[in-house]
């Protein structure tokens, strides 16, 4: 079946540290891949996306590259800030499916000053 | 342009009571979804709709019902509330390129 796996959290980093959150997927077909972010007390917001292999999504200093050969979409940021503290969700959507997006379990990130 | 709005923001129900969570969108998106998010967990899909008059079950539909009479509105009905339905409920819409837009959520406690 289709699924998304993320590294377990919580992740705690010092300000200006390098961030990597691993995400791998299993899918039939050719999915689009997403990272969503959820700040405390809010709904999910799209952070970045990639729709085909080797695409790089980027936003607010975050980047993720769609790696078909390793079925991965790892999230990276070179220098995190306290304001990046949130829960990050990796997700996939299949182009052949009109109905559902599959989310990973989420990874909680805390950035301390 | 308000996006996706949900009401109420908070609600406390007694066991056995019923209520409707409202969701309204002004983006003219055909696809709409209801998720629940339990503490420390990811999202579980309750119901979804691909257009007015069309709904289908997700992963955890038991104890819930939905209707979709218009493109804008997608209410979620809880019948006979149980403590297991204590959760945060999110409504979302989707564009043709599969990106989802979420409402701010409704925090429900059943005691």
HADDOCK unambig.tbl for C-alpha pairs under 7 A between the chains (distance, minus, plus):
assign (segid A and resid 42 and name CA) (segid B and resid 104 and name CA) 5.36 0.50 0.50
assign (segid A and resid 43 and name CA) (segid B and resid 102 and name CA) 5.74 0.50 0.50
assign (segid A and resid 43 and name CA) (segid B and resid 103 and name CA) 5.85 0.50 0.50
assign (segid A and resid 43 and name CA) (segid B and resid 104 and name CA) 4.62 0.50 0.50
assign (segid A and resid 43 and name CA) (segid B and resid 105 and name CA) 6.06 0.50 0.50
assign (segid A and resid 44 and name CA) (segid B and resid 102 and name CA) 5.82 0.50 0.50
assign (segid A and resid 45 and name CA) (segid B and resid 101 and name CA) 6.85 0.50 0.50
assign (segid A and resid 45 and name CA) (segid B and resid 102 and name CA) 6.81 0.50 0.50
assign (segid A and resid 93 and name CA) (segid B and resid 98 and name CA) 6.37 0.50 0.50
assign (segid A and resid 99 and name CA) (segid B and resid 50 and name CA) 6.82 0.50 0.50
assign (segid A and resid 103 and name CA) (segid B and resid 43 and name CA) 6.74 0.50 0.50
assign (segid A and resid 104 and name CA) (segid B and resid 42 and name CA) 6.64 0.50 0.50
assign (segid A and resid 105 and name CA) (segid B and resid 41 and name CA) 6.04 0.50 0.50
assign (segid A and resid 105 and name CA) (segid B and resid 42 and name CA) 4.20 0.50 0.50
assign (segid A and resid 106 and name CA) (segid B and resid 42 and name CA) 5.78 0.50 0.50
